[in-house]
Amino acid sequence: MSSERVPLEGPELQHPGARRWSPRLGRIGALLTLLIPLGMLIVGWASRGVPDLPVPQTRPGRLPEAHWEAKAPLVTPRDDFGLATVGGRAWVLGGSSGGSNRLVSTEIYDPVADSWTPGPALPFGRSALRAIAVGDTIYILGGASAEQPASESVQALDTKSNEWRTLAPLPAPLVGHAVAEAAGTIYVLGGSSQGNIVGTTYAYTPATNAWQTLAPLPTPRENLAAAVLNGKVYAIGGSVNGTPSTAVEIYDPANGNWTGGPALLGAMSDFGAAAYEGRIHTMLNGVQQVFDPRANKWVTDSPMPTSRSGQGIAVIGESLYAIGGRAEGSQTDLGTVEAYLPGEAVEPDNFQATGVDRGGASAVILGLIVTFTLSGTLVYVSRRRIQAERAAAERSSGE
């Protein structure tokens, strides 16, 4: 018998590790190593989202930049007058001039022409009255006349016909009170009645010419201001027994209740207030305090250029106006009119980029992970294949 060795061939005699490999498998693995991460990179790039350019964001508690401009002055300097806006024009009614001189004159401001024209005279002269407009009608309420230190008189002026009519009087004579209008109802808050500071809250319905007594102010006071924001009535500042107050209380017409609000940063009395661009602005002498409802707190902003008290504050068009009043520290009546104009909200320390989609970045990172994993797997399998072939060759040569 011949002892010649015959080479042993066939897949059944190959090393088990070598049977798992084929040139085709190697080519497919290499192709996947390239195509899978490439596809993920393409998907990631397509879905990356292009970020918007950084834009300044207004921070709660901070105000946009703004500036003041001088406007045409009142013809007759005055303070403690009634102020209402109708049809984009401001109406200044009565007030005092020279201390005890109670005025009957009315002036109307046109912001387009930046000029004042006379309006219909009041039925009688009075100061410390309050005025509010509902539609085309201006209502004047209470105040002091030559005969009465506090009046319950209420009149309405039809600004279309310039005719006055007398309405149902206040439930009590008032001076130093505040008025506001919400959803067609006129609210009269606090003040002084017959020498006593009161916390009464009255509501007047023009359609029925009737008064209703509501829940009283938690803090009775006089010379306060009022404004309406988001459907709620804010009673702000004023004086309690001669001492200026920081009290802020909020009336909700929906439930008829008063709640406490954030206190003023500094006490205010005999000042003006108005809701403007979603905030409440109050001004007195060298200070402007602004309530920001988003932050639920008061902040300060640029004061009126002319430091004064007893002035009126009104929104006319897109601007906030400070009108008349008394010079700080004196009894000198002023005809000064200044407009607070909005500016761009530039806050370099608060730039934010918007519109960024991080899904694309995740796809890119995952693609890199898959690439390294597949590459490592191919290297491992290739080494096992080489080891298997060497082992098979050594066994074959030993036989």
PyMOL commands that set and color helices and strands:
alter all, ss='L'
color gray80, all
select helices_A, chain A and resi 11-13+16-19+23-46+348-350+359-398
alter helices_A, ss='H'
color red, helices_A
select strands_A, chain A and resi 55-56+66-71+82-86+89-93+96-97+101-102+106-110+115-119+130-134+137-141+154-158+163-166+178-182+185-189+192-193+196-197+201-205+210-214+225-229+232-236+239-240+243-244+248-252+257-260+272-276+279-284+287-292+297-301+308-309+312-316+319-323+326-327+337-342+351-352
alter strands_A, ss='S'
color yellow, strands_A
deselect
rebuild
show_as cartoon
